[in-house]
Amino acid sequence: MTRNDLRELESERRRALWALANLSPADPKVSNLLTILDDLDRQERHSASGTDKRLELNAVRDAVPIKRHHSGIDIVLERDIPEPWRERFLQASIGSTRLPDGPYARDWKKFLSEWESEMRHLALHRAARRDLGID
């Protein structure tokens, strides 16, 4: 998957996750969003080569070092964040304040925490769809 493909995929995923955040699992509007997210998951799996080992959330959390910037603020270096997590973080952080050397570590930590919450919420929606026999 090219960098532009990944950017588009994660931008679309971000829009769908934000839209899903305000809906309850029984809401009829959920169906289209789940279809979009399922398709994005398939695209991501299909594009991953056999040697492409994608890190899970906890592994990414442990793998990305926090650096102390000379300003006294903790940051992360974008180059230290493996894909697709870097692009996911960048899409979720559009418009966020940051230092020229890298994003604030607190924003990285908040993103990871929010991602966890979003995935739990998504799982509830998918479970509700299964319970309704839509899967």
Buried (B, 14 or more C-beta within 10 A) or exposed (E): BEEEEBBBBBBBBBEBBEBBEEBEBEEEEBEEBBEBBEEBEEBBEEBEEEEEEEBEEEEBBEEBEEBEBEEEBBBBEBEBBBBBBBBBBBBBBEEEEBEEBBBBBEBBBBBBEEBEEBEEBBEEBBEBBEEEEEE
